[in-house]
Amino acid sequence: MTVIDGKNIKEITGKVVSTKMSKTIVIKVPQVKIDRLYRKRYVRHKKYYVHDEAETAQEGDVVKIRADRPRSKLKRWILVDVIQKAPA
C-alpha cells in the first residue's frame, strides 16, 4: 500500500503476459496458498488489465501497478514502473 494524498492505494507487482492491445497490458500475479487439510502449498494466478499510456512495457517484464479510476470495462489499474526488463 502506498499513501497518496492521505489515501491508502493498492500496489501490486507482476509479470507482463500480453501487450497486444493498444495502451493496455495484461499482467499475471501469482499468489501462494496453503491447503487447509494437507498443508501443501499451491499457486493461483490472477490477471489484471493495466493502462500503459506510453506503451513502455513488453512481454516478460516485471512491473509495478497501482489501483486507479475505472478506465474501461476491465481496466482498473495503471502502470507505475517497469522494475525489470525481460531478457532479450
PATINU-105987 format. One record per residue: residue number from 0; x, y, z of N, C-alpha, C, O in turn; residue in three letters. Coordinates in Angstrom, 3 decimals, padded with zeros to 6 digits. Atoms other than C-alpha are relative to their C-alpha. Layout:
BEGIN
<r NUM; <X; Y; Z>; <X; Y; Z>; <X; Y; Z>; <X; Y; Z>; ALA>
...
% end
This chain:
BEGIN
<r 0; <000.833; -001.189; 000.000>; <000.000; 000.000; 000.000>; <000.868; 001.239; 000.000>; <001.914; 001.296; 000.647>; MET>
<r 1; <-000.678; -001.281; 000.077>; <001.095; 003.485; -000.803>; <-000.958; 001.078; 000.462>; <-002.155; 001.012; 000.180>; THR>
<r 2; <000.843; -001.101; -000.450>; <-000.192; 006.650; 000.813>; <000.170; 001.160; -000.974>; <001.264; 001.707; -001.117>; VAL>
<r 3; <000.009; -001.120; 000.930>; <-001.130; 009.301; -001.764>; <-001.154; 000.909; 000.401>; <-002.309; 000.482; 000.414>; ILE>
<r 4; <001.005; -000.973; -000.445>; <-002.981; 012.427; -000.592>; <-000.808; -000.524; 001.179>; <-002.012; -000.279; 001.262>; ASP>
<r 5; <000.662; 000.499; -001.187>; <-003.807; 010.692; 002.680>; <-000.834; -001.255; -000.217>; <-001.554; -001.677; 000.687>; GLY>
<r 6; <000.767; 001.209; 000.299>; <-005.324; 007.624; 000.979>; <000.943; -001.182; -000.179>; <002.019; -001.048; -000.763>; LYS>
<r 7; <-000.759; 001.221; 000.225>; <-004.035; 004.062; 001.083>; <-000.381; -000.567; -001.360>; <-001.540; -000.914; -001.587>; ASN>
<r 8; <000.258; 000.467; 001.359>; <-003.710; 002.934; -002.537>; <000.759; -001.305; -000.216>; <001.940; -001.399; 000.121>; ILE>
<r 9; <-000.614; 001.304; 000.216>; <-003.012; -000.691; -003.534>; <001.039; 000.066; -001.099>; <000.846; 000.735; -002.114>; LYS>
<r 10; <-001.029; 000.175; 001.017>; <000.169; -001.506; -005.438>; <000.331; -001.485; -000.077>; <000.420; -002.166; 000.944>; GLU>
<r 11; <-000.251; 001.418; 000.235>; <000.931; -004.900; -006.970>; <001.164; -000.132; -000.980>; <001.348; 000.711; -001.858>; ILE>
<r 12; <-001.083; 000.305; 000.927>; <003.951; -006.394; -008.719>; <-000.335; -001.289; -000.733>; <-000.762; -002.268; -000.121>; THR>
<r 13; <000.296; 001.182; 000.789>; <003.517; -008.861; -011.568>; <000.777; -000.019; -001.293>; <001.555; 000.891; -001.581>; GLY>
<r 14; <-000.726; 000.200; 001.253>; <004.804; -010.132; -014.897>; <-000.946; 000.223; -001.172>; <-002.083; -000.249; -001.160>; LYS>
<r 15; <000.818; -000.304; 001.181>; <003.513; -008.888; -018.257>; <-000.128; -001.250; -000.856>; <000.877; -001.870; -001.204>; VAL>
<r 16; <000.230; 001.168; 000.837>; <001.918; -011.684; -020.293>; <-000.545; 000.369; -001.371>; <-000.505; -000.459; -002.281>; VAL>
<r 17; <000.527; -000.392; 001.299>; <000.334; -009.699; -023.143>; <000.080; 001.515; -000.173>; <-000.201; 002.281; 000.749>; SER>
<r 18; <-000.022; -001.417; 000.353>; <000.832; -006.351; -024.889>; <-000.685; 000.209; -001.343>; <-000.356; 001.159; -002.054>; THR>
<r 19; <000.597; -000.020; 001.333>; <-001.379; -006.973; -027.925>; <-001.041; 001.094; -000.183>; <-001.380; 001.439; -001.315>; LYS>
<r 20; <000.988; -001.071; 000.110>; <-003.912; -004.263; -027.134>; <000.688; 001.354; 000.035>; <001.801; 001.485; 000.543>; MET>
<r 21; <-000.555; -001.346; 000.032>; <-003.332; -000.573; -027.668>; <-000.147; 000.655; 001.373>; <-001.253; 000.745; 001.906>; SER>
<r 22; <-000.065; -000.667; -001.302>; <-002.288; 001.210; -024.418>; <-000.524; -000.866; 001.145>; <-000.916; -000.342; 002.188>; LYS>
<r 23; <000.450; 000.925; -001.033>; <-003.270; -001.888; -022.425>; <000.963; -001.172; 000.075>; <001.359; -001.727; -000.950>; THR>
<r 24; <-000.797; 001.206; -000.204>; <-001.136; -004.639; -020.930>; <-000.756; -000.907; 000.957>; <-001.605; -000.455; 001.726>; ILE>
<r 25; <000.586; 000.972; -000.912>; <-002.158; -007.800; -019.120>; <001.137; -000.559; 000.832>; <002.136; -001.039; 000.296>; VAL>
<r 26; <-001.031; 000.570; -000.862>; <-000.151; -008.862; -016.099>; <-000.588; -001.161; 000.789>; <-001.794; -001.243; 001.025>; ILE>
<r 27; <000.382; 001.188; -000.750>; <-000.223; -012.102; -014.162>; <000.678; 000.075; 001.358>; <001.894; 000.247; 001.442>; LYS>
<r 28; <-000.528; -000.100; -001.363>; <000.199; -012.056; -010.383>; <-000.208; -001.340; 000.704>; <-001.348; -001.771; 000.878>; VAL>
<r 29; <000.147; 001.267; -000.710>; <000.932; -015.330; -008.561>; <-000.330; 000.222; 001.472>; <000.091; 001.207; 002.077>; PRO>
<r 30; <000.328; -000.043; -001.421>; <-000.483; -015.995; -005.110>; <000.154; -001.408; 000.555>; <-000.515; -002.332; 000.092>; GLN>
<r 31; <-000.243; 001.315; -000.592>; <000.784; -018.890; -002.981>; <-001.012; -000.225; 001.116>; <-001.154; 000.599; 002.020>; VAL>
<r 32; <000.977; 000.361; -001.022>; <-001.903; -020.599; -000.918>; <000.399; -001.333; 000.613>; <001.191; -002.080; 000.039>; LYS>
<r 33; <-000.288; 001.250; -000.689>; <-001.770; -023.474; 001.553>; <-001.308; -000.748; 000.216>; <-002.286; -000.182; 000.706>; ILE>
<r 34; <001.180; 000.827; -000.192>; <-004.264; -026.329; 001.590>; <-000.234; -000.208; 001.495>; <000.690; -000.540; 002.237>; ASP>
<r 35; <000.298; 000.082; -001.444>; <-006.030; -026.422; 004.957>; <000.195; -001.396; 000.572>; <000.674; -001.551; 001.695>; ARG>
<r 36; <-000.076; 001.359; -000.508>; <-006.130; -030.193; 005.262>; <001.413; -000.588; -000.115>; <001.949; -001.126; 000.854>; LEU>
<r 37; <-001.270; 000.681; 000.261>; <-002.856; -031.352; 003.700>; <001.229; 000.898; 000.169>; <002.356; 000.409; 000.088>; TYR>
<r 38; <-001.075; -000.959; -000.212>; <-000.744; -028.216; 004.311>; <000.964; 000.081; -001.196>; <002.126; 000.456; -001.045>; ARG>
<r 39; <-000.820; -000.079; 001.209>; <000.539; -028.412; 000.728>; <-000.169; 001.381; -000.624>; <-001.276; 001.917; -000.693>; LYS>
<r 40; <000.063; -001.306; 000.647>; <001.432; -025.156; -000.996>; <-000.324; -000.166; -001.476>; <000.154; -001.095; -002.127>; ARG>
<r 41; <000.309; -000.023; 001.424>; <-000.026; -024.382; -004.423>; <-000.135; 001.459; -000.438>; <-000.351; 002.350; 000.382>; TYR>
<r 42; <-000.028; -001.360; 000.525>; <-000.001; -021.340; -006.688>; <-001.252; 000.261; -000.830>; <-001.630; -000.542; -001.684>; VAL>
<r 43; <001.128; -000.495; 000.797>; <-003.001; -019.470; -008.052>; <000.467; 001.284; -000.679>; <001.286; 002.016; -000.124>; ARG>
<r 44; <-000.358; -001.214; 000.719>; <-002.690; -016.696; -010.640>; <-001.245; 000.829; -000.266>; <-002.343; 000.296; -000.423>; HIS>
<r 45; <001.086; -000.901; 000.353>; <-004.831; -013.655; -011.305>; <000.521; 000.969; -001.049>; <001.652; 001.448; -000.961>; LYS>
<r 46; <-000.400; -000.921; 001.058>; <-004.750; -011.480; -014.414>; <-000.627; 001.369; 000.244>; <-001.786; 001.478; 000.643>; LYS>
<r 47; <000.467; -001.376; -000.127>; <-005.054; -007.697; -014.291>; <000.219; 000.715; -001.326>; <001.265; 000.567; -001.957>; TYR>
<r 48; <-000.123; -000.845; 001.185>; <-005.706; -005.363; -017.216>; <000.450; 001.379; 000.460>; <-000.176; 001.992; 001.325>; TYR>
<r 49; <-000.678; -001.193; -000.498>; <-003.473; -002.304; -016.851>; <000.132; 001.025; -001.127>; <000.438; 000.674; -002.266>; VAL>
<r 50; <-000.163; -001.082; 000.962>; <-003.413; 001.078; -018.605>; <001.473; 000.379; -000.078>; <002.095; 000.701; 000.935>; HIS>
<r 51; <-001.398; -000.353; 000.249>; <000.013; 001.770; -020.152>; <000.012; 001.097; -001.063>; <000.069; 000.806; -002.257>; ASP>
<r 52; <000.141; -001.142; 000.909>; <-000.168; 005.257; -021.693>; <001.141; 000.083; -001.013>; <000.895; 000.286; -002.202>; GLU>
<r 53; <-001.161; -000.154; 000.888>; <003.367; 005.340; -023.142>; <000.372; -001.302; -000.711>; <001.274; -001.304; -001.549>; ALA>
<r 54; <-000.283; 001.326; 000.556>; <003.361; 001.635; -024.099>; <001.471; -000.383; 000.181>; <002.144; -000.790; -000.767>; GLU>
<r 55; <-001.401; 000.285; -000.303>; <006.719; 001.106; -022.372>; <000.256; -001.455; 000.360>; <001.363; -001.948; 000.145>; THR>
<r 56; <-000.200; 001.377; -000.458>; <006.195; -002.422; -021.020>; <-000.055; -000.971; -001.171>; <-000.812; -000.777; -002.122>; ALA>
<r 57; <-000.031; 001.062; 000.996>; <006.986; -005.506; -023.101>; <-000.298; -001.322; 000.694>; <-000.244; -001.411; 001.921>; GLN>
<r 58; <000.282; 001.308; -000.576>; <006.092; -009.158; -022.612>; <001.215; -000.518; 000.751>; <002.340; -000.432; 000.261>; GLU>
<r 59; <-001.074; 000.540; -000.819>; <008.149; -010.757; -019.849>; <000.546; 000.973; 001.025>; <001.273; 000.560; 001.929>; GLY>
<r 60; <-000.462; -000.990; -000.976>; <008.828; -007.505; -017.959>; <-000.697; -000.196; 001.338>; <-001.842; -000.643; 001.391>; ASP>
<r 61; <000.605; -000.037; -001.332>; <008.221; -007.328; -014.213>; <-000.342; 001.458; 000.269>; <000.522; 002.332; 000.196>; VAL>
<r 62; <000.465; -001.376; -000.143>; <006.124; -004.232; -013.484>; <-000.726; 000.204; 001.324>; <-001.181; -000.747; 001.959>; VAL>
<r 63; <000.763; -000.387; -001.186>; <004.541; -002.382; -010.578>; <-001.215; 000.779; -000.487>; <-001.090; 001.681; -001.315>; LYS>
<r 64; <001.235; -000.679; 000.392>; <000.899; -001.280; -010.933>; <-000.687; 000.561; 001.227>; <-000.437; 000.120; 002.349>; ILE>
<r 65; <000.711; -000.659; -001.091>; <-001.374; 000.922; -008.837>; <-001.487; 000.076; -000.363>; <-001.835; 000.260; -001.529>; ARG>
<r 66; <001.436; -000.123; 000.208>; <-005.164; 000.978; -008.415>; <-000.324; 001.417; -000.460>; <000.271; 002.382; 000.019>; ALA>
<r 67; <000.342; -001.287; 000.586>; <-006.779; 003.805; -010.395>; <-001.493; 000.009; -000.291>; <-002.192; -000.976; -000.055>; ASP>
<r 68; <001.418; -000.106; 000.346>; <-010.157; 005.030; -011.540>; <-000.305; -000.961; -001.143>; <000.604; -001.314; -001.894>; ARG>
<r 69; <000.347; 000.876; 001.117>; <-012.051; 002.763; -013.955>; <000.213; 000.709; -001.339>; <-000.314; 001.799; -001.562>; PRO>
<r 70; <-000.267; -000.581; 001.312>; <-010.799; 003.431; -017.488>; <-000.769; -000.711; -001.094>; <-000.954; -000.149; -002.174>; ARG>
<r 71; <000.830; 000.740; 000.945>; <-012.846; 000.775; -019.286>; <-000.707; -001.102; 000.786>; <-000.702; -001.102; 002.017>; SER>
<r 72; <000.730; 001.072; -000.662>; <-014.892; -002.337; -018.567>; <000.903; -000.841; 000.913>; <000.483; -001.267; 001.989>; LYS>
<r 73; <-000.908; 000.862; -000.758>; <-011.847; -004.274; -017.333>; <001.180; 000.723; 000.644>; <001.738; 000.227; 001.623>; LEU>
<r 74; <-001.206; -000.679; -000.494>; <-009.070; -001.714; -016.721>; <-000.302; 000.829; 001.240>; <-001.091; 001.773; 001.196>; LYS>
<r 75; <000.140; -000.731; -001.262>; <-008.866; -000.527; -013.103>; <001.360; 000.333; 000.603>; <001.440; 000.810; 001.735>; ARG>
<r 76; <-001.363; -000.164; -000.493>; <-005.071; -000.279; -012.762>; <000.799; 000.835; -000.993>; <000.451; 000.918; -002.171>; TRP>
<r 77; <-000.875; -000.811; 000.843>; <-002.321; 001.984; -014.109>; <001.443; -000.411; 000.263>; <001.808; -000.736; 001.392>; ILE>
<r 78; <-001.407; 000.377; -000.112>; <001.342; 001.213; -014.779>; <000.773; 001.083; 000.738>; <000.677; 002.263; 000.402>; LEU>
<r 79; <-000.812; -000.938; -000.772>; <003.699; 002.825; -012.259>; <001.445; -000.040; -000.468>; <002.048; 001.002; -000.728>; VAL>
<r 80; <-001.420; 000.114; 000.293>; <007.128; 001.452; -013.129>; <000.300; -001.375; -000.576>; <-000.357; -002.360; -000.238>; ASP>
<r 81; <-000.531; 001.281; 000.487>; <008.962; -001.259; -015.069>; <001.183; -000.331; 000.902>; <002.213; 000.341; 000.854>; VAL>
<r 82; <-001.021; 000.359; -000.986>; <011.020; -002.965; -012.374>; <001.164; -000.718; -000.649>; <002.326; -000.405; -000.388>; ILE>
<r 83; <-001.051; 000.810; 000.631>; <012.910; -005.477; -014.518>; <-000.408; -000.276; -001.434>; <-001.520; -000.733; -001.696>; GLN>
<r 84; <000.263; 000.257; 001.408>; <013.153; -005.728; -018.294>; <000.175; -001.486; -000.287>; <000.949; -002.173; 000.380>; LYS>
<r 85; <-000.095; 001.397; 000.406>; <012.688; -009.101; -019.993>; <001.343; -000.252; -000.669>; <001.865; 000.632; -001.350>; ALA>
<r 86; <-001.261; 000.305; 000.694>; <015.857; -010.835; -021.178>; <-000.220; -000.006; -001.509>; <-001.245; -000.490; -001.990>; PRO>
<r 87; <000.152; -000.131; 001.459>; <016.429; -010.182; -024.874>; <000.227; -001.304; -000.720>; <000.136; -001.356; -001.946>; ALA>
% end
